[in-house]
Amino acid sequence: MPRFEIRSVTADDYVGWRQLWDMYCSFYHVNLDPHVTAQTWRRINELTIPIHGLLAQSVGGELLGLCHYVCHPNTWSDRTVCYLEDVFVAPVARRMGVATSFIEKLKSIGVAENWTRIYWITNGDNMAAQATYDRVAKRSGHVRYEISLDD
C-alpha cells in the first residue's frame, strides 16, 4: 500500500506548501522577495495561468513534497510541452519514490492532455536528483545558457 499520494495543489494547501517552498528555496540558497512567493502561489492557483502544482501527501496528511510545472506551446510541434520547473522532497520523505511519482503523475497528465514532451533541468552537482532522473528519463545533451536581466 502506498505511503503517499500525488495530488493537485488546492487553495487550502498554502501553509504546508509554504513550508515546503521555504525548504526548497533554502536548499538552493535563494532568498526570494515575499512578493515573488505570494505571486507564485497566486499563479499556481489561477486556472487561466499555465503554472500548475502537485503535492505529495502522506496517508496521515503530512505534505512530503512539491512539484511545479508550466505548460506552453513550442515551435517544433503543434502539441503542448511541459516544463517541470520545481521538484522538492522534504528530507523525511527522501528515498520513498516521491520524485519518481511526481514524474509518473506528469506523464499520466501529459498522455491525457496530449503533450508532446516533458523536460527539466537540475544543478550539475545535485547527484541525488540526477540518480532519479537518469532512471526515468534520457539526458538530452543540451547545455543551458542564461542571461540575467536583473543585474
C-alpha positions as CSV (number, residue, x, y, z in Angstrom):
1,M,0.0,0.0,0.0
2,P,1.5,3.4,-0.9
3,R,2.6,5.6,1.9
4,F,1.7,8.8,0.0
5,E,-0.4,10.1,-2.9
6,I,0.3,12.7,-5.5
7,R,-2.4,15.3,-5.9
8,S,-3.1,18.7,-7.3
9,V,-2.4,21.8,-5.1
10,T,-5.6,23.4,-3.7
11,A,-6.0,26.9,-2.2
12,D,-6.3,25.2,1.2
13,D,-2.7,23.9,1.0
14,Y,-1.0,27.3,1.5
15,V,0.6,26.7,4.9
16,G,2.0,23.2,4.0
17,W,3.0,24.4,0.5
18,R,4.8,27.4,2.0
19,Q,6.8,25.2,4.4
20,L,8.0,23.1,1.5
21,W,8.6,26.1,-0.7
22,D,10.7,27.7,2.0
23,M,12.8,24.5,2.5
24,Y,13.2,24.3,-1.3
25,C,14.4,27.9,-1.5
26,S,16.8,27.3,1.4
27,F,18.1,24.1,-0.3
28,Y,19.1,26.3,-3.3
29,H,20.3,29.2,-1.1
30,V,17.8,31.5,-2.6
31,N,16.1,34.3,-0.6
32,L,13.1,35.4,-2.6
33,D,11.2,38.6,-2.1
34,P,7.9,37.8,-0.3
35,H,6.1,39.3,-3.2
36,V,7.5,36.7,-5.6
37,T,6.5,33.9,-3.3
38,A,3.0,35.3,-3.0
39,Q,2.8,35.8,-6.8
40,T,4.0,32.2,-7.3
41,W,1.2,30.9,-5.0
42,R,-1.4,33.0,-6.8
43,R,-0.2,31.8,-10.2
44,I,-0.4,28.1,-9.2
45,N,-4.0,28.6,-8.1
46,E,-5.1,30.7,-11.0
47,L,-6.8,28.5,-13.6
48,T,-6.0,30.8,-16.5
49,I,-2.3,30.8,-15.9
50,P,-0.4,27.7,-17.2
51,I,1.6,27.2,-14.0
52,H,0.4,24.1,-12.0
53,G,1.3,22.4,-8.8
54,L,1.3,18.9,-7.4
55,L,1.9,17.8,-3.8
56,A,2.9,14.5,-2.3
57,Q,0.8,13.8,0.8
58,S,1.3,11.0,3.3
59,V,-1.6,8.8,4.4
60,G,-1.5,10.8,7.6
61,G,-2.0,14.1,5.8
62,E,1.6,15.4,6.0
63,L,2.9,17.2,2.9
64,L,6.1,15.5,1.7
65,G,7.0,17.3,-1.5
66,L,6.0,19.8,-4.1
67,C,6.2,19.9,-7.9
68,H,5.5,22.9,-10.1
69,Y,5.2,22.7,-13.9
70,V,4.5,25.0,-16.7
71,C,2.7,24.0,-19.9
72,H,3.4,26.0,-23.0
73,P,3.3,25.9,-26.8
74,N,6.5,25.4,-28.8
75,T,7.9,25.8,-32.3
76,W,8.7,22.2,-33.0
77,S,5.2,20.7,-32.5
78,D,1.6,21.6,-32.6
79,R,1.2,20.0,-29.2
80,T,1.9,21.4,-25.7
81,V,5.2,21.0,-24.0
82,C,5.6,20.7,-20.2
83,Y,8.5,22.3,-18.3
84,L,9.0,20.7,-14.9
85,E,10.2,23.8,-13.1
86,D,10.4,22.8,-9.4
87,V,10.7,19.5,-7.6
88,F,11.4,19.3,-3.9
89,V,11.0,16.4,-1.5
90,A,11.2,17.0,2.3
91,P,14.2,15.3,3.9
92,V,11.9,13.0,5.9
93,A,10.5,11.6,2.6
94,R,13.6,11.2,0.6
95,R,14.2,7.8,-1.0
96,M,10.5,6.9,-0.8
97,G,9.9,7.4,-4.5
98,V,8.2,10.8,-4.3
99,A,10.2,12.5,-7.1
100,T,9.7,9.5,-9.4
101,S,6.0,9.6,-8.5
102,F,5.8,13.2,-9.4
103,I,7.3,12.4,-12.8
104,E,4.9,9.5,-13.3
105,K,2.0,11.7,-12.5
106,L,3.1,14.3,-15.0
107,K,3.5,11.6,-17.6
108,S,-0.1,10.5,-17.0
109,I,-1.4,14.0,-17.2
110,G,0.7,14.6,-20.4
111,V,-0.8,11.5,-22.1
112,A,-4.3,12.5,-21.1
113,E,-3.7,16.1,-22.3
114,N,-1.8,15.1,-25.4
115,W,1.5,16.8,-24.6
116,T,4.5,16.1,-26.8
117,R,7.1,16.0,-24.1
118,I,8.2,16.9,-20.5
119,Y,11.6,18.5,-19.9
120,W,13.5,19.9,-16.9
121,I,17.0,20.8,-15.7
122,T,18.8,20.3,-12.4
123,N,22.0,21.6,-10.9
124,G,25.1,19.8,-12.1
125,D,26.1,18.9,-8.5
126,N,22.7,17.6,-7.4
127,M,23.7,13.9,-7.7
128,A,20.7,12.6,-5.8
129,A,18.3,14.2,-8.2
130,Q,20.3,13.1,-11.2
131,A,20.3,9.5,-10.0
132,T,16.5,9.6,-10.0
133,Y,16.2,11.5,-13.3
134,D,18.7,9.1,-15.0
135,R,16.4,6.2,-14.2
136,V,13.2,7.8,-15.5
137,A,14.4,9.9,-18.5
138,K,17.1,10.4,-21.1
139,R,19.6,13.2,-20.9
140,S,19.1,15.5,-23.9
141,G,22.7,16.5,-24.3
142,H,21.7,20.2,-24.4
143,V,23.6,22.8,-22.4
144,R,21.7,25.6,-20.7
145,Y,22.8,29.2,-21.1
146,E,21.3,32.1,-19.2
147,I,21.3,35.9,-19.4
148,S,20.1,37.5,-16.2
149,L,18.1,40.7,-16.8
150,D,18.1,41.6,-13.2
151,D,21.7,42.7,-12.9
